[in-house]
Amino acid sequence: MSPDGMKRRRHGEIINLMLRSLLIFISGICAVALAQTKTQTPSQKPEAEPTPFRVMVNEVIVPVTVTDYKGRFISDLNKADFKIFEDGREQKIEYFSREHNQPVVVGFVLDLSSSSRIHWKNFQETAMQMVWALLPEESKDNKYSGFLVTYATEAELAVNTTSLPEPIVDKIRTLKPGGGAALFDAIAMALTKHKQIKGEPIEPRRVLIVFGDGNDNASKYTVDQVIELAQRNLVTIYAISTQAFGFNNETQETLERLTGETGGHVEYPLNSLYKDVSGYLSNPSDAGNYVYEVGTGGYEAQIAAGITRAVQGLVSDISTQYILRYTPDVDPDAKEKVTHRIKVEIPSLPAGVSISYRKFYYPNGVPQGPPASH
């Protein structure tokens, strides 16, 4: 064979070898793709009846406050001291914390209705003290954030979420009361409309502080609907009542329901003016006060002391809560429920100890939009 022929033959063999290699490579790619396709294809439905799928919440969070018979906080308990039950069935506590000053988002809900006019200046001072106490300017870690919702005939988000006290305090200073009372609409707004902090409602937790007397005459929402909203949004409600000494507040039960069913409590700074005074009825006056006359230094000092006690009581409560979490262990044969009852026990503590916590929770999602009925 001539040199040119041999050269062409070698070129042909090289080309054939390259083609075979390319075919092998393409075949390999196709095989991998086919295998992936088979892996991603859903498996055939089994002939056996599938197990029913039940949607449950992943975790239930229960803030707990413990006080002795004098109202002093008990803050040295451990996980082993607590027992928690759901619908009567004991649950395993998977997370426990007693760290002080845990991150919290606080919604301040302020009554601007006509009923708040009598003691407005004291009421205004109480709200500002609470803001300063929970949003300290010197705090560098911004563990606490807050926002302000006001209400008269209508509710308004007056100051959105901030870690600074000044925007909220400055707004409170400019407010003047007058009009109706849309308390429940204001609570609903505070529960759903503020700018959220990353991590809510687990860390930081959510708290509302209502400043008012519990009266509502203008809301679309009802008390039952806002309690449900608070439960679904994992919010604890506290209140500072504006009820003054000697006045009969028919709506006091409303504040007690809002707070008691969500794990909080009510402070009455103006209604306990004489609780530590012996024989106050022996010195009556036309103003309705018996020892401290309105306008005197003694009266103003007692009002200031009552406000300070109320603020300190709520700040201590919010900052010294125990946090329990558990994943519900339920009876698989039990019927689905709209709500689940919670019970917390501390067997090691004596009688007279007060345990505050939310009494139930909703396993379904948070409803959005206006209430379905009035």
C-alpha positions in Angstrom: 0.0 0.0 0.0 1.3 3.4 -0.9 2.2 5.8 1.9 -0.8 8.0 1.1 -3.2 5.0 1.3 -1.8 4.0 4.7 -2.2 7.6 5.9 -5.8 7.7 4.8 -6.4 4.3 6.5 -5.0 5.5 9.8 -7.2 8.6 9.6 -10.2 6.5 9.0 -9.5 4.3 12.0 -9.0 7.3 14.2 -12.3 8.8 13.1 -14.1 5.5 13.7 -12.6 5.2 17.2 -13.8 8.8 18.0 -17.3 8.0 16.7 -17.5 4.9 18.8 -16.3 6.8 21.9 -18.9 9.5 21.2 -21.7 7.0 20.9 -20.7 5.3 24.2 -20.6 8.7 25.9 -24.1 9.7 24.6 -25.5 6.3 25.6 -24.2 6.8 29.1 -25.9 10.2 29.3 -29.1 8.8 28.1 -28.9 6.0 30.7 -28.4 8.4 33.6 -31.2 10.6 32.4 -33.5 7.6 32.1 -32.6 6.5 35.6 -33.3 10.0 37.0 -36.6 10.1 35.2 -37.6 6.8 36.8 -36.4 8.0 40.2 -38.5 11.2 40.0 -41.6 9.4 38.7 -44.1 9.0 41.6 -44.5 5.4 42.7 -47.7 3.6 41.9 -50.5 4.0 44.4 -50.5 1.0 46.7 -53.6 -1.1 46.6 -53.9 -1.0 50.4 -56.0 1.8 52.0 -53.7 4.7 52.8 -53.4 6.0 56.4 -55.5 9.2 56.9 -53.5 12.4 57.0 -54.2 14.6 59.9 -53.0 18.2 59.9 -51.7 19.3 63.3 -49.7 22.2 64.6 -46.0 21.4 64.8 -45.4 23.0 68.2 -47.5 24.6 70.9 -45.9 27.5 72.8 -47.1 28.3 76.3 -45.7 31.3 78.2 -46.3 30.8 82.0 -46.1 33.3 84.9 -45.9 32.0 88.4 -46.5 34.2 91.5 -46.9 33.4 95.2 -49.9 34.4 97.4 -48.5 38.0 97.8 -48.1 38.4 94.1 -44.3 38.0 94.1 -42.8 36.3 91.1 -41.3 32.8 91.5 -38.5 32.7 89.0 -36.3 29.8 90.1 -38.3 26.8 88.8 -36.9 24.2 86.5 -38.3 22.1 83.7 -38.9 19.1 86.0 -41.2 21.3 88.2 -43.8 21.6 85.4 -46.4 19.3 84.0 -48.4 20.3 81.0 -51.6 18.6 79.7 -53.6 18.9 76.4 -57.2 17.8 76.7 -56.3 15.9 79.8 -53.4 14.0 78.2 -49.9 14.8 79.6 -47.4 16.1 77.1 -43.6 16.0 76.9 -42.0 19.4 77.4 -39.5 19.6 74.6 -38.3 23.2 75.2 -38.0 25.1 78.5 -36.7 28.6 79.2 -36.6 30.9 82.2 -34.2 33.5 80.7 -35.0 37.0 81.8 -35.7 39.8 79.3 -36.5 37.4 76.5 -37.2 39.2 73.1 -40.8 40.5 73.0 -42.9 42.7 70.6 -45.3 44.8 72.6 -48.4 46.4 71.2 -49.7 49.4 73.2 -53.4 49.7 72.7 -54.6 53.1 74.0 -58.2 54.2 74.7 -59.1 57.7 73.4 -62.8 57.4 74.0 -64.7 60.0 76.0 -64.8 57.8 79.0 -61.0 58.2 79.5 -61.3 62.0 79.9 -61.7 62.0 83.7 -58.2 60.8 84.5 -56.6 61.4 81.1 -53.4 63.0 82.3 -52.7 60.1 84.7 -53.7 57.6 82.0 -51.4 59.3 79.5 -48.5 59.3 82.1 -49.1 55.6 82.7 -48.9 54.7 79.0 -45.6 56.7 78.6 -44.1 55.1 81.7 -44.9 51.7 80.3 -43.3 52.5 76.9 -40.1 53.8 78.6 -39.9 50.8 80.8 -40.2 48.3 78.0 -38.3 50.1 75.3 -35.3 51.6 77.2 -33.2 54.0 75.2 -29.9 52.5 76.6 -30.7 49.0 75.3 -28.3 48.0 72.6 -29.6 44.6 71.8 -33.1 45.8 70.8 -34.7 42.8 72.4 -38.0 44.7 72.9 -39.9 46.4 70.1 -43.3 48.1 70.2 -46.0 49.8 68.3 -49.0 51.9 69.1 -52.7 51.4 68.2 -55.2 54.0 69.4 -59.0 53.8 69.4 -62.0 56.1 69.8 -64.9 55.6 67.3 -62.3 54.0 65.0 -59.0 52.2 65.5 -55.8 53.5 64.1 -52.2 52.2 63.8 -50.6 55.4 65.2 -47.0 54.2 65.3 -45.7 51.1 63.5 -43.1 48.7 65.0 -40.0 50.3 66.4 -37.3 49.6 69.0 -37.2 53.3 70.0 -39.5 54.8 72.7 -39.5 58.3 71.3 -41.8 57.9 68.3 -44.5 56.2 70.6 -44.0 58.6 73.5 -44.1 61.7 71.3 -47.3 60.5 69.7 -49.0 59.8 73.1 -48.1 63.4 74.2 -50.2 64.8 71.3 -53.3 62.7 71.8 -56.6 64.0 73.2 -59.6 61.8 74.0 -63.1 62.1 72.6 -65.6 59.8 70.8 -66.8 56.3 70.9 -64.9 53.1 71.9 -63.9 50.6 69.2 -61.8 48.5 71.6 -62.2 45.1 69.8 -61.4 46.6 66.4 -58.2 48.1 67.9 -57.2 44.7 69.3 -57.8 43.0 66.0 -55.7 45.7 64.3 -52.9 45.3 66.8 -53.0 41.5 66.3 -52.8 41.5 62.5 -51.6 44.9 61.0 -48.3 45.8 62.6 -45.0 45.4 60.9 -43.6 42.0 62.1 -40.2 41.3 63.5 -38.3 38.3 62.1 -39.0 35.3 64.3 -42.5 36.3 65.6 -44.3 34.7 67.5 -41.7 32.3 68.8 -38.7 34.7 69.4 -39.7 37.4 69.9 -42.9 36.7 71.6 -46.1 38.8 71.2 -47.7 40.8 73.9 -50.5 43.4 73.9 -51.1 46.0 76.7 -54.6 47.5 76.6 -55.0 50.9 78.4 -58.7 51.4 78.9 -61.8 50.4 80.9 -63.0 47.6 78.7 -66.0 49.5 77.2 -66.8 48.9 73.5 -69.6 50.5 71.6 -68.3 50.9 68.0 -66.5 47.7 66.9 -67.3 45.3 64.1 -65.5 42.6 66.0 -66.8 40.9 69.1 -64.9 40.0 72.3 -65.1 36.3 71.3 -63.6 36.9 67.9 -60.6 38.9 69.2 -59.9 36.3 71.9 -59.8 33.7 69.1 -57.5 36.0 67.0 -55.2 36.4 70.0 -55.1 32.7 70.5 -54.3 31.9 66.9 -51.6 34.6 66.8 -50.0 33.4 70.0 -50.5 36.8 71.8 -50.7 37.3 75.5 -53.0 40.3 76.4 -52.4 42.4 79.5 -54.5 45.5 80.6 -54.1 48.6 82.7 -57.6 49.6 83.7 -58.6 53.3 83.7 -61.4 52.5 86.2 -61.2 55.1 89.0 -61.9 54.6 92.7 -65.6 54.6 93.6 -66.8 54.0 90.0 -68.8 50.9 89.0 -67.3 49.5 85.8 -69.7 47.2 84.1 -67.2 46.3 81.5 -64.5 45.1 83.9 -65.4 41.5 83.1 -64.4 42.2 79.4 -60.8 43.1 80.4 -60.7 40.0 82.7 -61.7 37.8 79.9 -59.3 39.2 77.3 -56.4 38.8 79.7 -57.4 35.7 81.6 -58.0 33.6 78.5 -54.7 34.6 76.8 -52.5 34.2 79.9 -52.2 37.8 81.1 -53.9 39.9 83.9 -55.3 43.3 84.6 -53.7 46.0 86.8 -56.0 48.6 88.5 -53.7 51.6 89.4 -56.5 54.1 90.1 -58.9 51.7 91.8 -56.6 50.6 94.6 -55.9 54.1 95.9 -56.9 53.2 99.5 -56.2 49.5 99.7 -53.3 50.0 102.2 -55.1 52.8 104.2 -56.7 51.9 107.5 -60.0 53.6 108.3 -60.3 55.6 105.1 -64.1 55.7 105.3 -63.8 57.8 108.5 -63.0 61.0 106.5 -65.6 61.3 103.7 -65.7 64.2 101.3 -68.0 65.5 98.6 -65.4 64.6 96.0 -66.0 61.0 96.7 -62.5 60.4 98.2 -62.0 59.8 101.9 -58.5 60.3 103.0 -56.7 61.8 100.0 -58.5 64.9 98.7 -58.4 65.6 94.9 -55.8 68.2 94.1 -53.7 67.7 97.2 -50.1 66.4 97.2 -51.1 63.3 99.1 -53.7 62.4 96.5 -51.3 62.9 93.6 -48.6 61.0 95.4 -50.9 58.0 95.8 -52.0 58.2 92.1 -48.3 58.2 91.1 -47.5 55.3 93.4 -50.4 53.3 91.9 -49.2 54.0 88.4 -45.7 52.9 89.3 -46.9 49.7 90.9 -49.0 48.8 87.8 -46.2 49.5 85.4 -43.7 47.5 87.5 -46.2 44.6 87.8 -46.7 44.3 84.1 -43.0 44.8 83.2 -42.0 42.1 85.7 -44.7 39.7 84.4 -43.7 40.1 80.8 -40.0 39.8 81.5 -40.0 36.9 83.9 -42.2 34.4 82.1 -41.3 30.7 81.7 -41.6 29.5 78.1 -42.8 25.9 77.5 -43.1 24.2 74.2 -44.4 20.8 73.2 -45.4 18.9 70.1 -48.9 17.6 70.7 -49.2 13.9 71.5 -52.8 13.1 70.8 -55.0 10.1 70.8 -55.1 8.9 67.2 -58.7 7.8 67.5 -59.9 11.1 69.0 -62.2 13.3 67.0 -60.8 16.5 65.5 -61.5 19.6 67.7 -61.7 23.3 67.0 -59.8 24.1 70.1 -57.6 22.2 72.5 -57.5 22.8 76.2 -54.2 23.4 78.0 -53.5 22.9 81.7 -50.2 23.6 83.5 -49.4 22.2 86.9 -46.5 22.7 89.3 -47.0 19.8 91.9 -44.0 20.9 94.0 -45.4 24.3 94.9 -47.8 24.8 97.9 -51.4 26.0 97.6 -52.0 29.7 97.0 -49.6 29.9 94.1 -51.0 31.5 91.0 -50.1 30.1 87.5 -51.1 32.2 84.5 -51.0 30.8 81.0 -53.3 30.6 77.9 -56.0 28.0 78.5 -56.4 26.7 75.0 -55.2 27.0 71.4 -56.4 26.6 67.9 -54.7 24.0 65.7 -55.6 25.7 62.4 -54.2 28.7 60.6 -54.8 32.3 61.4 -58.0 33.7 59.8 -57.5 36.8 57.7 -59.9 39.6 56.8 -62.9 41.0 58.6 -65.0 38.9 60.9 -67.7 36.8 59.3 -70.4 38.0 61.6 -71.1 40.8 64.0 
